[in-house]
Amino acid sequence: MSARDKPSMRQFDRSLPMALLKAREAVMKKFRPALKEHGLSPQQWRVIRVLEEEDELDASDIAERSALLMPSLSRILQNLHKRGLVDRKNAESDQRRSMISLTPKGRSLFETLSPVNEARYATISEKFGYGKLELLYELLDELVEKVSEPEEEE
């Protein structure tokens, strides 16, 4: 099969997964230094952020809300627990389920990093434009919704 006979495919720089990865990396470059300064990975910070919004959650809820796979989340929770940032206790309704919550030390770390991260958001919003950023959120939410719908049979 010659190069001319191959089915055409969009240009690599117009690949949606690559465009999303490039955007993610550009944004994360702004947040990583502050996280690194406190010994946190972006994934660990996502877990802390999710837990800060709730009193406590089980691991499956944390995994879903923070877009992490369970094996990765298990390692992250172990690390955060060893560092005294999260606490585990058995669920009252099901002793096999663990409920995870932030410790006072974890909340303090959140309070320390939040203003730094909000300043990063403000810079991004200023450079990109508040309206465009809000539109981007809406479009990304819609994209997730649409590609998550079951495929229709033709």
Secondary structure, DSSP 8 states (H G I E B T S, - for coil): --TTTS-----GGG-HHHHHHHHHHHHHHHHHHHHHHTT--HHHHHHHHHHHHSS-EEHHHHHHHHT--HHHHHHHHHHHHHTTSEEEEE-SS-TTSEEEEE-HHHHHHHHHHHHHHHHHHHHHHHHH-HHHHHHHHHHHHHHHHHHHS-----
